[in-house]
Amino acid sequence: MSPNRTRTVARVKCSHIARLGQFGAVSNDDESQENTQGANMSQIKETFVGIDVSKQSLDIALRGGQEESFSVKAETKELQKLTKKLKEAAPSLIVLEATGGLENELVCALALAQLPVVVVNPRQVRDFAKATGRLAKTDSIDAKVLAHFADAIRPEVRPLPDAQVTALEALVNRRRQLIEMRVAESNRLGSSSDKKVQSNIKAHIQWLENQLDHLDKDLSQTIKDSPVWREKDELLQSVPGIGPVASFTLLTSMPELGSVSNKKIAALAGLAPFNRDSGTLRGKRQIWGGRANVRTALYMPTLNATRHNPVIMAFYKRLRLAGKAAKVAITACMRKLLTILNSMFKNNSPWNENLASPS
């Protein structure tokens, strides 16, 4: 029940008591009027908003209490008008898709206006659209699907990251982009036979490596400048196998560390095995979804931990002796390492081999 609705009910109750005090009883007409008001309030529907974001425009769809669809330009002035209009509509939830950063300005504007906004995975919304028979795809249809998704699924509203988190995340994302470019150029170098082209590619690779060095220094300095970040980074790097890059990624991409259960943190990272059973068929358990960048950041540290971290090494050997495939054992070790980190953050305690569960 919304605050406005609660206040309306309170006013009805107060007026009811006032009439009792004044006349000692309530007339049938008064009772009938109050019943009508209660029925009207019970019919009030919540409003859900879906916003499809593109570079040039925003398509908005309202569902529930208000049914409306419209489009505005993706400009700062228009965002201010849109925020004011949505504030008046008092929606229960606003849902947008992650669009590679195009949604950031809008999300910030809505959050500053204290509107309940959630950014969701586009794949989830598309699967929902297919499940509900929405096969066509246009900006206006997508906005309506997002509003329907908000109404049916009601994803949890989470607090936006602060400025420090956003700045650190931008540096980590840029580092990942530079590495992807370096890998692409290295592949081109191996397939090129022209000396001039090879020379050009080598020069670009060298430039990318220099940029990576500068970026790593910026990341380290950003961590050192913040007491909170520095403490968390020290906790993470106290674990054998976890280095600076894995620490940076976990700090920015797994803010839930220490605040949720081990099962939840594994699911968020996409490291929780899901059943694939149907009837008498018992399929192999597989990991699915989650945050791919976290899994990527954990892979090499886990591989290193299977050789140098006593707890992870013993766990890996036991799985292999039980007949588990190497990749399956590595994935299980990634999940175990992440749950250990989650417990460390929850207890604010550094790595302790004796306290880490051997199971």
DOZA-756293 format. One record per residue: residue in one letter; x, y, z of N, C-alpha, C in turn. Coordinates in steps of 0.05 Angstrom, whole numbers, padded with zeros to 5 digits, always signed. Example, Ala and Ser with C-alpha at 12.3 -4.5 7.8 and 13.67 -1.06 7.14 Angstrom:
% residues 2
A+00264-00114+00156+00246-00090+00156+00264-00066+00156 S+00257-00045+00142+00273-00021+00143+00258+00001+00157 
//
This chain:
% residues 359
M+00017-00024+00000+00000+00000+00000+00018+00025+00000 S+00012+00043-00018+00028+00067-00020+00023+00086+00003 P+00043+00104+00009+00039+00123+00031+00014+00140+00028 N+00009+00149+00003-00015+00166-00001-00040+00151+00006 R-00041+00125-00001-00065+00110+00005-00068+00106+00035 T-00045+00102+00048-00046+00098+00077-00057+00123+00090 R-00048+00146+00081-00057+00171+00093-00087+00175+00088 T-00097+00167+00065-00126+00169+00059-00142+00152+00078 V-00132+00128+00083-00146+00110+00101-00146+00122+00129 A-00123+00134+00137-00121+00146+00163-00141+00168+00166 R-00144+00184+00146-00163+00207+00147-00192+00197+00150 V-00199+00175+00136-00225+00163+00138-00230+00154+00166 K-00210+00141+00179-00213+00131+00206-00216+00154+00225 C-00200+00175+00221-00202+00198+00239-00229+00212+00238 S-00240+00215+00214-00266+00228+00211-00287+00210+00223 H-00284+00184+00221-00303+00165+00233-00304+00169+00263 I-00280+00171+00275-00279+00174+00304-00291+00201+00312 A-00286+00222+00296-00297+00249+00302-00327+00248+00303 R-00339+00234+00284-00368+00233+00283-00380+00218+00306 L-00365+00197+00314-00373+00182+00337-00373+00199+00362 G-00352+00216+00365-00350+00233+00389-00371+00254+00389 Q-00379+00264+00365-00398+00286+00364-00427+00277+00367 F-00434+00254+00354-00462+00246+00354-00467+00219+00369 G-00445+00205+00376-00449+00180+00391-00454+00157+00373 A-00460+00161+00347-00465+00139+00329-00460+00148+00300 V-00458+00129+00282-00453+00135+00254-00478+00128+00238 S-00488+00146+00222-00512+00140+00206-00506+00120+00184 N-00528+00108+00174-00525+00090+00152-00512+00103+00127 D-00520+00128+00122-00509+00143+00100-00478+00145+00102 D-00469+00151+00127-00441+00153+00132-00427+00127+00127 E-00439+00105+00137-00428+00079+00133-00426+00072+00104 S-00447+00078+00089-00448+00073+00060-00426+00088+00046 Q-00422+00114+00054-00402+00131+00041-00374+00120+00046 E-00369+00111+00071-00343+00100+00078-00338+00074+00063 N-00358+00057+00060-00355+00032+00045-00348+00037+00016 T-00361+00058+00005-00355+00066-00023-00327+00075-00026 Q-00318+00092-00006-00290+00102-00007-00270+00079-00005 G-00277+00059+00012-00259+00036+00015-00258+00020-00010 A-00281+00017-00023-00281+00002-00048-00266+00016-00070 N-00268+00043-00071-00253+00058-00091-00223+00055-00087 M-00215+00056-00061-00186+00055-00055-00176+00027-00061 S-00192+00006-00058-00183-00021-00064-00179-00025-00093 Q-00192-00008-00109-00190-00010-00138-00167+00006-00150 I-00153+00021-00133-00130+00036-00142-00108+00017-00151 K-00098+00021-00175-00077+00004-00186-00050+00017-00184 E-00030+00001-00180-00003+00012-00180+00005+00018-00209 T+00023+00037-00212+00033+00045-00238+00062+00034-00242 F+00067+00022-00264+00093+00011-00271+00102+00024-00297 V+00128+00031-00298+00139+00046-00321+00161+00030-00334 G+00160+00028-00360+00182+00017-00375+00194+00038-00394 I+00221+00040-00395+00234+00061-00412+00254+00047-00429 D+00250+00049-00455+00270+00039-00475+00289+00062-00482 V+00314+00058-00478+00334+00079-00481+00350+00075-00507 S+00351+00096-00523+00369+00096-00546+00385+00121-00546 K+00403+00124-00565+00421+00147-00565+00406+00173-00570 Q+00385+00172-00587+00371+00197-00594+00345+00201-00579 S+00333+00180-00569+00306+00183-00557+00301+00163-00535 L+00280+00169-00520+00271+00152-00498+00241+00145-00504 D+00234+00120-00504+00206+00112-00507+00196+00103-00480 I+00174+00114-00471+00163+00109-00444+00136+00097-00446 A+00131+00076-00429+00105+00064-00428+00097+00062-00398 L+00072+00070-00392+00061+00068-00365+00040+00047-00365 R+00040+00030-00345+00021+00007-00343+00009+00006-00315 G-00017-00001-00314-00030-00004-00288-00049+00019-00283 G-00042+00035-00262-00059+00058-00255-00063+00077-00277 Q-00042+00082-00292-00043+00100-00316-00033+00085-00340 E-00048+00086-00362-00040+00073-00387-00032+00095-00407 E-00007+00096-00413+00002+00118-00431+00029+00110-00444 S+00033+00118-00468+00058+00114-00482+00066+00139-00497 F+00091+00146-00494+00101+00171-00508+00131+00169-00511 S+00142+00188-00526+00171+00188-00532+00182+00216-00528 V+00206+00218-00518+00220+00243-00514+00248+00241-00525 K+00260+00264-00530+00288+00264-00539+00307+00259-00516 A+00329+00246-00521+00348+00240-00501+00366+00264-00495 E+00354+00285-00485+00368+00310-00478+00364+00317-00449 T+00382+00332-00438+00381+00338-00409+00355+00352-00402 K+00347+00372-00418+00322+00387-00412+00298+00368-00413 E+00298+00350-00432+00275+00332-00435+00275+00312-00411 L+00299+00305-00402+00301+00287-00379+00289+00299-00354 Q+00293+00325-00351+00282+00340-00328+00252+00340-00329 K+00241+00345-00353+00212+00345-00357+00200+00317-00351 L+00215+00297-00362+00206+00269-00358+00205+00261-00328 T+00227+00269-00314+00228+00263-00286+00205+00275-00270 K+00199+00300-00277+00176+00314-00264+00150+00300-00270 K+00146+00291-00295+00121+00278-00303+00119+00251-00288 L+00141+00236-00286+00140+00210-00273+00136+00213-00243 K+00147+00235-00232+00144+00241-00204+00114+00244-00197 E+00100+00258-00215+00071+00262-00212+00055+00236-00214 A+00065+00218-00231+00052+00192-00235+00056+00173-00211 A+00076+00179-00194+00082+00163-00171+00083+00133-00177 P+00100+00124-00195+00101+00096-00202+00113+00078-00179 S+00104+00053-00178+00115+00035-00159+00143+00025-00167 L+00147+00025-00194+00173+00015-00204+00178+00025-00232 I+00203+00032-00238+00211+00040-00265+00234+00021-00273 V+00231+00009-00297+00251-00010-00306+00263-00001-00332 L+00290-00003-00334+00304+00002-00359+00323-00021-00364 E+00331-00024-00389+00351-00044-00396+00379-00031-00394 A+00399-00047-00388+00427-00038-00390+00434-00034-00419 T+00443-00011-00426+00449-00005-00455+00478+00006-00458 G+00496-00005-00443+00524+00002-00447+00531+00030-00437 G+00515+00041-00419+00521+00067-00408+00503+00089-00417 L+00487+00085-00439+00469+00105-00448+00447+00112-00428 E+00442+00093-00410+00421+00097-00390+00430+00112-00365 N+00457+00116-00362+00467+00127-00337+00456+00154-00329 E+00454+00173-00348+00444+00199-00341+00415+00198-00332 L+00399+00182-00346+00371+00179-00339+00368+00166-00311 V+00383+00145-00306+00381+00131-00281+00389+00150-00258 C+00410+00166-00262+00418+00185-00241+00396+00205-00236 A+00384+00216-00257+00363+00236-00254+00339+00224-00239 L+00331+00200-00246+00308+00187-00233+00315+00181-00203 A+00339+00172-00198+00347+00165-00171+00348+00190-00153 L+00358+00212-00165+00359+00237-00150+00331+00248-00143 A+00312+00241-00160+00284+00248-00155+00270+00229-00137 Q+00286+00210-00126+00276+00190-00107+00254+00172-00120 L+00258+00166-00145+00239+00148-00159+00251+00120-00159 P+00235+00099-00155+00245+00071-00154+00253+00061-00182 V+00278+00061-00188+00288+00054-00215+00306+00029-00213 V+00303+00011-00232+00319-00013-00233+00330-00016-00262 V+00355-00023-00264+00368-00029-00290+00371-00060-00292 V+00359-00072-00312+00358-00101-00314+00374-00111-00338 N+00379-00137-00338+00394-00150-00360+00376-00152-00384 P+00384-00143-00408+00367-00144-00432+00359-00172-00439 R+00376-00192-00434+00369-00219-00440+00344-00229-00425 Q+00343-00221-00399+00320-00229-00383+00294-00217-00394 V+00295-00192-00403+00271-00179-00414+00263-00191-00440 R+00283-00198-00457+00276-00210-00483+00264-00238-00479 D+00275-00253-00460+00263-00280-00454+00234-00276-00444 F+00230-00256-00428+00203-00251-00417+00184-00243-00440 A+00194-00227-00459+00177-00219-00482+00169-00244-00499 K+00188-00262-00503+00182-00286-00519+00162-00303-00504 A+00165-00305-00477+00147-00321-00461+00119-00311-00461 T+00116-00285-00465+00089-00272-00465+00079-00268-00493 G+00093-00278-00513+00084-00277-00541+00090-00251-00555 R+00107-00234-00544+00115-00209-00558+00140-00215-00575 L+00136-00223-00600+00158-00229-00617+00168-00205-00633 A+00150-00186-00639+00158-00162-00653+00175-00145-00635 K+00192-00129-00647+00211-00112-00632+00213-00084-00644 T+00202-00065-00630+00206-00037-00636+00211-00022-00610 D+00219+00003-00611+00225+00018-00587+00200+00020-00569 S+00177+00026-00581+00153+00030-00566+00143+00003-00554 I+00146-00019-00570+00138-00045-00560+00157-00053-00536 D+00183-00047-00540+00202-00054-00519+00195-00039-00492 A+00187-00014-00495+00179+00001-00471+00155-00012-00457 K+00136-00021-00472+00112-00035-00461+00120-00062-00448 V+00139-00076-00461+00148-00101-00450+00162-00096-00423 L+00178-00075-00422+00192-00068-00397+00172-00061-00375 A+00151-00047-00382+00130-00040-00362+00116-00066-00352 H+00110-00084-00371+00098-00109-00364+00117-00126-00346 F+00143-00126-00353+00163-00140-00338+00164-00129-00309 A+00163-00102-00307+00163-00090-00280+00139-00099-00264 D+00116-00100-00276+00091-00108-00263+00092-00137-00254 A+00101-00155-00273+00100-00183-00268+00123-00194-00250 I+00147-00184-00256+00170-00195-00242+00178-00179-00217 R+00174-00152-00219+00180-00134-00197+00209-00138-00186 P+00229-00133-00202+00257-00136-00193+00263-00117-00170 E+00281-00125-00153+00287-00110-00129+00302-00084-00135 V+00293-00063-00122+00307-00037-00125+00332-00037-00107 R+00354-00031-00119+00380-00030-00104+00391-00002-00104 P+00405+00005-00083+00418+00032-00082+00439+00035-00104 L+00440+00059-00116+00460+00064-00136+00488+00066-00124 P+00509+00058-00139+00536+00060-00129+00543+00090-00125 D+00560+00095-00105+00569+00123-00101+00590+00131-00122 A+00599+00156-00120+00617+00167-00140+00643+00151-00141 Q+00653+00143-00118+00679+00128-00117+00676+00101-00131 V+00654+00087-00126+00650+00062-00140+00648+00065-00170 T+00633+00085-00178+00630+00091-00207+00657+00097-00220 A+00673+00113-00207+00699+00120-00218+00717+00096-00220 L+00718+00079-00199+00735+00055-00200+00725+00036-00221 E+00698+00033-00223+00687+00015-00243+00694+00024-00271 A+00694+00050-00276+00701+00060-00303+00730+00053-00310 L+00748+00055-00290+00776+00048-00295+00779+00018-00301 V+00764+00001-00286+00766-00028-00290+00754-00035-00317 N+00732-00023-00325+00720-00029-00351+00739-00020-00373 R+00752+00003-00370+00771+00012-00391+00794-00007-00393 R+00803-00017-00371+00826-00036-00371+00818-00061-00387 R+00793-00071-00382+00784-00094-00397+00783-00089-00427 Q+00774-00065-00434+00772-00058-00463+00800-00057-00476 L+00819-00046-00461+00847-00045-00472+00858-00073-00476 I+00852-00091-00457+00862-00119-00460+00849-00132-00484 E+00823-00128-00488+00809-00139-00511+00821-00129-00537 M+00828-00103-00538+00841-00092-00562+00868-00104-00566 R+00883-00108-00545+00910-00120-00547+00909-00148-00557 V+00889-00164-00548+00886-00191-00557+00879-00191-00587 A+00861-00173-00595+00853-00172-00623+00876-00165-00641 E+00893-00146-00632+00916-00138-00648+00937-00160-00649 S+00940-00175-00628+00959-00197-00628+00950-00219-00647 N+00924-00223-00649+00913-00243-00668+00918-00233-00697 R+00914-00207-00701+00919-00196-00728+00949-00198-00736 L+00966-00194-00716+00995-00196-00721+01003-00224-00730 G+00990-00244-00718+00997-00272-00726+00987-00279-00753 S+00966-00265-00763+00955-00273-00789+00964-00254-00812 S+00980-00234-00805+00989-00214-00826+01017-00222-00836 S+01020-00219-00862+01046-00225-00875+01060-00201-00885 D+01046-00178-00885+01058-00153-00895+01075-00140-00873 K+01100-00133-00879+01118-00122-00859+01109-00095-00848 K+01098-00078-00866+01089-00052-00858+01065-00054-00838 V+01047-00073-00846+01024-00077-00828+01033-00088-00802 Q+01052-00107-00802+01062-00118-00777+01075-00097-00759 S+01090-00079-00772+01103-00058-00757+01082-00039-00744 N+01061-00033-00759+01040-00016-00749+01025-00030-00725 I+01020-00056-00728+01006-00070-00707+01023-00072-00682 K+01050-00077-00686+01068-00078-00663+01069-00051-00648 A+01069-00030-00663+01069-00003-00650+01043+00002-00634 H+01021-00007-00645+00995-00004-00631+00995-00021-00606 I+01005-00046-00608+01006-00063-00584+01023-00051-00562 Q+01046-00039-00570+01063-00026-00550+01049-00002-00537 W+01034+00013-00553+01018+00035-00542+00997+00026-00523 L+00983+00003-00530+00963-00008-00512+00975-00017-00486 E+00999-00029-00487+01013-00038-00463+01020-00015-00445 N+01029+00007-00457+01036+00031-00442+01011+00042-00428 Q+00989+00043-00443+00964+00052-00431+00955+00035-00408 L+00959+00009-00411+00952-00010-00389+00969-00005-00364 D+00994+00001-00368+01012+00007-00346+01002+00032-00331 H+00995+00053-00346+00985+00078-00334+00959+00073-00319 L+00942+00057-00332+00916+00051-00320+00918+00035-00294 D+00937+00016-00293+00942+00001-00269+00952+00019-00246 K+00968+00038-00253+00978+00057-00233+00955+00074-00223 D+00937+00083-00241+00913+00098-00233+00895+00082-00214 L+00891+00057-00221+00875+00039-00204+00887+00036-00176 S+00913+00031-00175+00926+00028-00149+00924+00053-00133 Q+00928+00076-00146+00926+00101-00131+00898+00107-00121 T+00878+00100-00137+00850+00104-00129+00844+00087-00104 I+00854+00063-00104+00850+00046-00081+00864+00057-00056 K+00889+00066-00059+00904+00077-00037+00892+00102-00026 D+00879+00118-00042+00868+00144-00034+00843+00140-00017 S+00831+00117-00017+00806+00112-00002+00812+00092+00021 P+00809+00100+00046+00813+00081+00068+00795+00056+00066 V+00770+00060+00058+00751+00038+00056+00760+00018+00034 W+00766+00029+00010+00776+00012-00012+00802-00002-00004 R+00819+00012+00009+00845+00001+00016+00842-00023+00035 E+00824-00020+00055+00819-00042+00074+00807-00066+00059 K+00788-00062+00042+00776-00084+00027+00796-00097+00008 D+00812-00081-00005+00833-00091-00023+00853-00109-00007 E+00860-00100+00016+00879-00116+00033+00867-00142+00041 L+00841-00142+00047+00827-00167+00054+00828-00186+00031 L+00822-00176+00007+00821-00194-00017+00848-00205-00023 Q+00868-00187-00023+00895-00196-00031+00910-00212-00010 S+00898-00214+00014+00910-00232+00034+00905-00261+00027 V+00887-00267+00008+00881-00294+00000+00902-00303-00021 P+00916-00325-00017+00934-00335-00037+00921-00340-00064 G+00930-00327-00084+00918-00330-00111+00904-00304-00120 I+00895-00287-00102+00881-00263-00110+00902-00240-00113 G+00902-00229-00137+00921-00207-00143+00906-00181-00147 P+00920-00160-00155+00907-00133-00158+00884-00132-00178 V+00887-00145-00201+00866-00144-00221+00840-00157-00211 A+00843-00181-00200+00819-00195-00189+00806-00178-00166 S+00823-00166-00150+00813-00149-00128+00798-00125-00139 F+00809-00111-00159+00795-00088-00170+00767-00097-00181 T+00767-00119-00196+00742-00128-00208+00721-00135-00187 L+00729-00150-00167+00710-00158-00146+00700-00133-00131 L+00717-00114-00126+00708-00090-00111+00687-00075-00126 T+00690-00074-00153+00671-00058-00169+00646-00074-00178 S+00651-00100-00184+00629-00115-00196+00614-00133-00177 M+00624-00136-00152+00610-00152-00132+00607-00137-00106 P+00592-00115-00107+00588-00099-00083+00573-00114-00061 E+00560-00136-00069+00544-00152-00049+00562-00169-00031 L+00588-00170-00036+00605-00187-00020+00602-00180+00010 G+00597-00200+00026+00594-00196+00054+00567-00190+00064 S+00548-00184+00046+00521-00176+00054+00500-00196+00046 V+00507-00217+00031+00488-00238+00023+00499-00265+00030 S+00482-00285+00027+00490-00313+00034+00510-00323+00013 N+00523-00345+00019+00542-00358+00000+00528-00367-00025 K+00504-00378-00022+00488-00388-00045+00481-00364-00063 K+00473-00342-00051+00466-00318-00067+00490-00307-00081 I+00513-00305-00068+00536-00293-00081+00546-00310-00104 A+00543-00337-00101+00551-00355-00123+00532-00352-00147 A+00506-00348-00141+00486-00345-00162+00491-00318-00177 L+00498-00297-00162+00502-00271-00174+00526-00272-00194 A+00546-00288-00187+00570-00290-00204+00566-00310-00226 G+00543-00324-00226+00539-00345-00246+00555-00370-00241 L+00561-00376-00216+00576-00399-00209+00560-00420-00194 A+00534-00416-00192+00516-00436-00179+00506-00455-00200 P+00509-00482-00195+00500-00501-00214+00469-00504-00213 F+00457-00505-00237+00428-00507-00239+00420-00535-00250 N+00398-00546-00240+00389-00572-00249+00378-00570-00278 R+00381-00592-00293+00370-00594-00320+00356-00621-00321 D+00334-00624-00306+00320-00649-00304+00292-00646-00317 S+00283-00668-00329+00256-00669-00340+00246-00697-00341 G+00225-00703-00326+00215-00730-00324+00235-00748-00311 T+00242-00770-00326+00262-00789-00316+00290-00781-00323 L+00293-00760-00341+00319-00751-00349+00333-00735-00327 R+00357-00741-00322+00373-00726-00302+00397-00715-00317 G+00395-00690-00325+00416-00677-00340+00439-00668-00323 K+00460-00660-00336+00483-00649-00321+00477-00622-00310 R+00487-00617-00285+00484-00591-00273+00502-00571-00287 Q+00492-00548-00293+00508-00528-00308+00505-00500-00295 I+00526-00485-00296+00524-00457-00288+00511-00441-00310 W+00498-00419-00302+00483-00403-00322+00480-00375-00313 G+00482-00356-00332+00477-00328-00326+00499-00316-00308 G+00491-00296-00293+00510-00283-00274+00528-00264-00288 R+00549-00255-00273+00567-00234-00282+00592-00246-00295 A+00593-00245-00321+00615-00258-00336+00642-00246-00329 N+00643-00220-00324+00668-00207-00318+00680-00217-00291 V+00662-00224-00273+00671-00234-00247+00683-00262-00250 R+00670-00279-00267+00681-00306-00272+00708-00304-00286 T+00709-00285-00305+00735-00282-00319+00757-00274-00300 A+00750-00255-00283+00771-00245-00264+00779-00266-00243 L+00761-00285-00237+00767-00306-00217+00781-00330-00229 Y+00781-00334-00256+00791-00358-00267+00821-00362-00262 M+00837-00343-00270+00866-00345-00266+00874-00346-00237 P+00862-00329-00219+00869-00332-00191+00862-00360-00180 T+00840-00371-00189+00832-00398-00180+00852-00419-00190 L+00860-00416-00215+00880-00435-00226+00906-00433-00210 N+00913-00409-00203+00937-00405-00187+00933-00416-00159 A+00909-00413-00148+00903-00423-00121+00903-00453-00120 T+00897-00467-00141+00898-00497-00141+00926-00507-00139 R+00946-00489-00142+00974-00497-00140+00987-00486-00115 H+00977-00463-00105+00991-00450-00083+00974-00444-00058 N+00947-00446-00060+00930-00441-00037+00923-00469-00025 P+00932-00474+00000+00928-00501+00011+00899-00511+00012 V+00881-00493+00018+00852-00501+00020+00841-00507-00007 I+00845-00490-00027+00835-00494-00054+00849-00517-00067 M+00875-00520-00062+00891-00542-00074+00880-00569-00064 A+00875-00572-00038+00864-00597-00027+00836-00602-00038 F+00820-00581-00041+00792-00584-00051+00793-00594-00080 Y+00811-00582-00096+00814-00589-00125+00823-00618-00128 K+00843-00626-00112+00853-00654-00114+00831-00674-00107 R+00815-00668-00086+00794-00686-00078+00773-00689-00100 L+00766-00667-00114+00747-00668-00136+00758-00685-00159 R+00783-00681-00165+00795-00696-00187+00797-00726-00181 L+00803-00732-00156+00804-00760-00148+00776-00773-00149 A+00756-00756-00145+00728-00766-00146+00718-00770-00175 G+00735-00763-00194+00728-00767-00222+00717-00743-00236 K+00717-00720-00223+00707-00695-00236+00726-00686-00258 A+00714-00676-00280+00730-00665-00301+00745-00640-00292 A+00767-00634-00305+00784-00611-00296+00768-00585-00295 K+00753-00580-00317+00737-00555-00318+00716-00554-00296 V+00704-00577-00291+00683-00578-00270+00696-00572-00243 A+00719-00584-00238+00733-00580-00213+00742-00551-00210 I+00752-00538-00232+00760-00510-00231+00736-00492-00224 T+00713-00498-00237+00689-00482-00232+00681-00484-00203 A+00682-00509-00192+00675-00513-00164+00694-00498-00146 C+00720-00497-00153+00740-00482-00138+00735-00452-00139 M+00727-00442-00163+00720-00414-00165+00697-00407-00146 R+00677-00425-00145+00654-00420-00128+00663-00420-00099 K+00680-00439-00092+00689-00441-00064+00706-00417-00056 L+00723-00408-00074+00740-00385-00069+00722-00360-00064 L+00702-00357-00081+00684-00334-00078+00669-00335-00052 T+00660-00359-00043+00645-00360-00018+00664-00355+00006 I+00689-00363+00003+00708-00357+00024+00712-00326+00027 L+00714-00313+00004+00717-00284+00003+00692-00271+00015 N+00669-00282+00009+00644-00271+00020+00643-00273+00051 S+00652-00296+00062+00653-00299+00091+00674-00281+00103 M+00696-00277+00090+00717-00258+00100+00706-00230+00102 F+00691-00221+00081+00680-00194+00082+00659-00192+00103 K+00643-00213+00107+00621-00213+00127+00633-00210+00155 N+00655-00223+00160+00668-00223+00186+00690-00202+00189 N+00696-00189+00166+00717-00169+00166+00744-00180+00176 S+00750-00204+00167+00774-00218+00176+00791-00226+00152 P+00818-00224+00154+00836-00231+00132+00837-00261+00129 W+00851-00270+00108+00854-00299+00103+00867-00313+00126 N+00854-00336+00133+00865-00353+00154+00860-00382+00145 E+00882-00395+00139+00880-00423+00128+00865-00441+00147 N+00869-00437+00173+00857-00455+00193+00827-00451+00195 L+00818-00426+00189+00789-00421+00191+00774-00427+00166 A+00788-00428+00143+00774-00435+00118+00766-00464+00118 S+00741-00469+00111+00730-00496+00112+00744-00514+00092 P+00753-00537+00100+00766-00555+00082+00747-00571+00064 S+00721-00569+00070+00702-00585+00055+00695-00573+00028 
//
